[in-house]
């Protein structure tokens, strides 16, 4: 009887000391309003995780910029105020200039994951910011210039922006000012509608998708081609939070993110074509640069971004050690027009 009691006591003690992983919940916020297509994509990812992770891992979304300001979100996840953030890398460029590799990218997330680019950018996020880079969502979507008034071309077919009131943004400004020679007026996304309405700006850069969600097509009448840049929207997770998750929870989050990288790129490519058709049916006109003017325009967008990345990396204590590897991972010369 005594032996049985002792054995039972030992078994109970061992069970008490064993790790028991109850369902874990992490908090999340997103940079843009819920109505924007990119936020909807992130919320689809959340739904996928919560379905696959029932009983293991759940994401609790606290909201968007109304919960934590969009430019404060990267520091909030870094400092553990929130566990996960869906945001452009450009919102934390000061801490991680390497995000410009994604801005100038001409590959999709799936291609960058296959060639080691996502692993490299994750490593840099962990080392420089103390966050896990979980996934690059909504890749393959480029940017265009959009204008209220008909764009003018000079004698060589180059875009003439001398009369533009061009909305600027840290993502675009090196290209806009140093190549196009534009004077820019910086406005956050949330202020652009009123800026167009009041005539504060009459042109802006924006992605190929989302203009209709933002209702900027109430004022914008022209799309300038070719497109340039790439979206750099990603999900980052506080590193302590990540390391505190069970292996099963990590696997669910990572596998779902990898699949969503593929799904979101495919879905948004279809949506881009649909939105372009809808905009053109509504009267949007397309002005296309040709030949050498187009080639120079694209090269400048890419090279001014790389130049900015190198300059900022040189100023960072960790230096430029990853510069060439980043370009190799996120830029495929064979995809350039004419190649």
C-alpha positions as CSV (number, residue, x, y, z in Angstrom):
1,X,0.0,0.0,0.0
2,X,2.8,2.3,0.9
3,X,4.6,1.5,-2.4
4,X,1.5,2.2,-4.4
5,X,1.0,5.6,-2.6
6,X,4.6,6.6,-3.2
7,X,4.4,5.6,-6.8
8,X,1.3,7.6,-7.3
9,X,2.9,10.6,-5.6
10,X,5.9,10.4,-7.9
11,X,3.8,10.1,-11.0
12,X,1.8,13.2,-10.0
13,X,5.0,15.1,-9.3
14,X,6.4,14.3,-12.7
15,X,3.2,15.3,-14.5
16,X,3.1,18.6,-12.6
17,X,6.7,19.3,-13.7
18,X,6.1,18.4,-17.4
19,X,5.4,21.3,-19.8
20,X,1.7,21.7,-20.5
21,X,1.0,23.9,-23.4
22,X,-2.5,25.4,-23.1
23,X,-3.8,27.4,-26.0
24,X,-1.6,30.5,-26.4
25,X,-3.0,33.9,-27.6
26,X,-1.0,36.7,-29.1
27,X,-2.2,40.3,-29.8
28,X,-1.9,42.0,-33.1
29,X,-2.5,45.4,-34.8
30,X,-2.4,46.5,-38.4
31,X,-1.0,49.7,-39.9
32,X,-3.9,50.7,-42.1
33,X,-7.7,51.0,-41.7
34,X,-9.7,47.8,-41.8
35,X,-11.4,48.9,-45.1
36,X,-8.1,48.8,-47.1
37,X,-7.5,45.7,-49.2
38,X,-4.1,45.1,-47.6
39,X,-5.6,45.0,-44.1
40,X,-8.3,42.6,-45.4
41,X,-5.5,40.3,-46.6
42,X,-3.9,40.4,-43.2
43,X,-7.2,39.6,-41.5
44,X,-7.6,36.6,-43.9
45,X,-4.2,35.4,-42.6
46,X,-5.5,35.8,-39.0
47,X,-8.6,33.8,-39.8
48,X,-6.4,31.0,-41.3
49,X,-4.2,30.9,-38.2
50,X,-7.2,30.9,-35.8
51,X,-8.8,28.0,-37.7
52,X,-5.6,25.9,-38.0
53,X,-4.5,26.8,-34.5
54,X,-7.7,26.1,-32.5
55,X,-6.6,24.8,-29.1
56,X,-2.9,25.7,-29.8
57,X,-2.5,29.3,-31.0
58,X,-4.9,32.2,-31.6
59,X,-4.3,35.8,-32.8
60,X,-6.4,38.5,-31.1
61,X,-6.6,41.6,-33.3
62,X,-6.8,44.8,-31.3
63,X,-7.4,47.1,-34.3
64,X,-5.4,49.4,-36.6
65,X,-4.0,52.9,-36.4
66,X,-6.9,53.9,-34.1
67,X,-5.5,51.4,-31.5
68,X,-1.8,52.3,-31.9
69,X,-0.6,55.0,-34.3
70,X,0.7,53.5,-37.6
71,X,4.2,54.9,-37.1
72,X,4.3,53.9,-33.5
73,X,3.4,50.2,-34.2
74,X,6.9,49.0,-35.0
75,X,8.3,50.2,-31.7
76,X,5.2,48.8,-30.0
77,X,6.0,45.3,-31.2
78,X,9.7,45.8,-30.6
79,X,9.0,46.8,-26.9
80,X,6.4,44.1,-26.3
81,X,3.3,46.4,-26.1
82,X,1.8,44.2,-28.7
83,X,2.9,40.8,-30.0
84,X,2.4,41.1,-33.7
85,X,2.2,44.0,-36.3
86,X,1.3,44.0,-40.0
87,X,3.1,47.0,-41.4
88,X,5.3,48.3,-44.2
89,X,9.0,47.9,-43.6
90,X,9.3,51.6,-44.6
91,X,7.6,52.5,-41.3
92,X,10.8,51.4,-39.4
93,X,13.4,52.3,-42.0
94,X,15.5,54.1,-39.4
95,X,16.1,50.9,-37.5
96,X,16.4,48.6,-40.5
97,X,17.5,50.2,-43.7
98,X,17.7,46.8,-45.3
99,X,13.9,47.0,-45.9
100,X,14.7,48.9,-49.1
101,X,15.7,45.6,-50.6
102,X,12.0,44.8,-50.6
103,X,11.0,48.2,-51.9
104,X,13.2,47.8,-54.9
105,X,12.4,44.1,-55.4
106,X,11.1,42.6,-58.6
107,X,10.5,39.1,-57.2
108,X,7.6,37.8,-55.2
109,X,7.8,36.6,-51.6
110,X,7.6,32.9,-52.8
111,X,10.7,33.5,-55.0
112,X,12.6,35.3,-52.2
113,X,11.7,32.6,-49.7
114,X,13.0,29.9,-52.1
115,X,16.3,31.7,-52.8
116,X,17.0,32.5,-49.1
117,X,16.0,36.2,-49.1
118,X,13.3,35.9,-46.5
119,X,15.6,33.9,-44.2
120,X,18.2,36.7,-44.6
121,X,15.7,39.5,-43.9
122,X,14.4,37.6,-40.9
123,X,17.9,37.2,-39.5
124,X,18.5,40.9,-39.9
125,X,15.2,41.8,-38.2
126,X,16.1,39.5,-35.2
127,X,19.6,41.0,-34.9
128,X,18.7,44.7,-35.4
129,X,15.2,45.0,-34.0
130,X,14.6,42.0,-31.7
131,X,11.6,40.9,-33.8
132,X,10.8,37.8,-35.9
133,X,10.0,38.5,-39.6
134,X,7.2,36.1,-40.1
135,X,6.3,36.7,-43.7
136,X,6.2,39.2,-46.6
137,X,2.5,39.4,-47.6
138,X,0.9,40.9,-50.7
139,X,4.1,40.9,-52.7
140,X,4.2,41.3,-56.5
141,X,2.1,44.5,-56.3
142,X,4.0,47.5,-57.7
143,X,3.5,51.2,-57.6
144,X,2.4,53.8,-60.1
145,X,2.3,57.6,-60.2
146,X,-1.3,58.8,-60.3
147,X,-2.3,62.4,-61.2
148,X,-5.3,64.7,-61.3
149,X,-4.1,66.5,-64.4
150,X,-2.8,65.1,-67.7
151,X,1.0,64.4,-67.4
152,X,3.3,66.2,-69.7
153,X,6.3,64.7,-71.4
154,X,9.4,66.6,-72.5
155,X,11.0,66.4,-76.0
156,X,12.8,63.2,-75.0
157,X,9.7,61.5,-73.7
158,X,10.6,62.0,-70.0
159,X,8.0,62.8,-67.4
160,X,7.8,66.6,-66.6
161,X,6.7,67.1,-63.0
162,X,7.8,70.8,-62.8
163,X,4.2,71.9,-62.2
164,X,3.1,69.1,-60.0
165,X,2.2,69.3,-56.3
166,X,3.4,65.8,-55.6
167,X,2.5,64.0,-52.5
168,X,5.7,62.6,-51.0
169,X,6.5,59.8,-48.6
170,X,9.7,58.3,-47.4
171,X,9.2,55.3,-49.6
172,X,9.3,57.4,-52.8
173,X,11.2,60.6,-52.0
174,X,14.7,59.7,-53.1
175,X,13.3,58.7,-56.5
176,X,10.9,61.6,-56.7
177,X,13.4,64.3,-55.7
178,X,16.7,63.1,-57.0
179,X,15.6,61.7,-60.4
180,X,12.3,63.3,-61.2
181,X,13.4,66.6,-59.7
182,X,10.1,67.0,-57.9
183,X,9.3,69.2,-54.9
184,X,7.2,67.0,-52.6
185,X,4.7,67.5,-49.9
186,X,4.8,64.7,-47.3
187,X,1.4,63.4,-46.3
188,X,0.4,60.2,-44.5
189,X,-2.0,57.9,-46.3
190,X,-4.9,59.0,-44.1
191,X,-4.6,62.6,-45.2
192,X,-4.2,62.1,-49.0
193,X,-8.0,62.2,-49.8
194,X,-8.5,65.6,-48.1
195,X,-5.2,66.8,-49.7
196,X,-6.5,65.9,-53.2
197,X,-9.9,67.3,-52.4
198,X,-8.5,70.7,-51.3
199,X,-5.8,70.8,-54.0
200,X,-2.9,70.6,-51.6
201,X,-1.5,67.8,-53.8
202,X,-2.5,66.9,-57.4
203,X,-0.4,63.7,-57.8
204,X,0.8,60.8,-55.7
205,X,2.5,57.5,-55.8
206,X,0.4,54.5,-54.7
207,X,0.3,50.8,-55.2
208,X,-1.6,49.3,-58.1
209,X,-4.4,48.2,-55.8
210,X,-6.4,50.1,-53.2
211,X,-7.1,53.4,-55.0
212,X,-10.8,52.6,-55.1
213,X,-10.9,51.6,-51.4
214,X,-9.3,55.0,-50.5
215,X,-11.7,56.8,-53.0
216,X,-8.8,58.7,-54.4
217,X,-10.2,58.0,-57.8
218,X,-12.8,60.7,-57.0
219,X,-10.0,63.1,-58.0
220,X,-7.3,61.2,-59.8
221,X,-7.7,60.8,-63.6
222,X,-4.4,59.5,-64.9
223,X,-2.1,56.5,-64.2
224,X,1.5,56.7,-65.4
225,X,3.3,53.6,-66.6
226,X,5.6,51.8,-66.2
227,X,5.0,50.7,-62.6
228,X,7.9,50.6,-60.2
229,X,8.9,49.4,-56.7
230,X,7.2,46.7,-54.7
231,X,5.0,46.6,-51.6
232,X,7.0,45.8,-48.5
233,X,4.2,44.8,-46.2
234,X,5.2,42.2,-43.7
235,X,4.3,40.6,-40.3
236,X,6.7,41.1,-37.5
237,X,6.5,39.4,-34.1
238,X,8.1,40.4,-30.8
239,X,11.1,38.0,-30.5
240,X,10.5,37.1,-26.8
241,X,6.8,36.3,-27.7
242,X,8.0,34.1,-30.6
243,X,10.5,32.2,-28.5
244,X,7.8,31.7,-25.8
245,X,5.5,29.9,-28.2
246,X,5.3,26.1,-28.3
247,X,6.9,24.4,-31.3
248,X,3.4,23.5,-32.5
249,X,2.3,27.1,-32.4
250,X,5.4,28.3,-34.2
251,X,4.9,25.7,-36.9
252,X,1.2,26.7,-37.4
253,X,2.1,30.4,-37.6
254,X,5.1,29.9,-40.0
255,X,3.4,27.4,-42.3
256,X,0.3,29.6,-42.5
257,X,2.4,32.7,-43.3
258,X,4.3,30.9,-46.0
259,X,1.1,29.8,-47.7
260,X,-0.4,33.2,-47.3
261,X,2.6,34.7,-49.1
262,X,1.6,32.6,-52.1
263,X,-2.1,33.1,-51.8
264,X,-2.0,36.8,-51.3
265,X,0.3,37.4,-54.3
266,X,-2.0,35.4,-56.5
267,X,-5.2,37.0,-55.2
268,X,-3.9,40.5,-55.5
269,X,-2.6,40.0,-59.1
270,X,-6.1,39.1,-60.1
271,X,-7.6,42.0,-58.1
272,X,-5.1,44.4,-59.7
273,X,-6.4,43.5,-63.2
274,X,-10.0,43.9,-62.0
275,X,-9.3,47.3,-60.4
276,X,-7.5,48.6,-63.5
277,X,-10.4,47.6,-65.6
278,X,-12.9,49.2,-63.2
279,X,-10.8,52.4,-63.1
280,X,-10.5,52.7,-66.8
281,X,-14.3,52.1,-67.2
282,X,-14.7,55.1,-64.9
283,X,-12.6,57.3,-67.1
284,X,-9.0,56.7,-65.8
285,X,-6.5,57.3,-68.6
286,X,-3.1,55.7,-68.9
287,X,0.0,57.6,-70.0
288,X,3.0,55.3,-70.8
289,X,6.6,56.3,-71.0
290,X,8.4,54.6,-73.9
291,X,11.9,53.3,-74.8
292,X,14.9,55.0,-73.2
293,X,12.7,57.2,-71.0
294,X,10.9,54.2,-69.5
295,X,14.2,52.3,-69.0
296,X,15.8,55.3,-67.3
297,X,12.7,55.8,-65.1
298,X,12.8,52.2,-63.9
299,X,16.5,52.1,-63.4
300,X,16.4,55.3,-61.4
301,X,13.6,54.1,-59.1
302,X,15.7,51.0,-58.3
303,X,19.1,52.5,-58.0
304,X,18.1,55.5,-55.9
305,X,16.5,53.1,-53.5
306,X,19.6,50.9,-53.4
307,X,21.7,54.1,-52.9
308,X,19.6,55.1,-50.0
309,X,19.9,51.6,-48.5
310,X,23.7,51.6,-48.7
311,X,24.0,55.1,-47.3
312,X,21.8,54.2,-44.3
313,X,23.5,50.8,-43.8
314,X,26.9,52.5,-43.7
315,X,25.7,54.8,-40.9
316,X,24.4,51.8,-38.9
317,X,26.9,50.1,-36.4
318,X,26.4,46.8,-38.2
319,X,27.6,48.2,-41.5
320,X,26.8,47.0,-45.0
321,X,27.7,43.3,-44.8
322,X,24.4,42.1,-46.3
323,X,24.1,44.6,-49.1
324,X,25.1,42.5,-52.0
325,X,23.3,39.4,-50.7
326,X,20.1,41.4,-50.3
327,X,20.2,42.7,-53.9
328,X,20.9,39.2,-55.2
329,X,18.0,37.8,-53.3
330,X,15.4,40.5,-54.1
331,X,16.3,41.6,-57.6
332,X,16.3,39.4,-60.7
333,X,17.8,41.2,-63.7
334,X,16.2,38.8,-66.1
335,X,12.8,40.3,-65.2
336,X,13.7,43.8,-66.4
337,X,11.9,44.9,-69.6
338,X,13.9,44.0,-72.6
339,X,15.8,41.2,-71.0
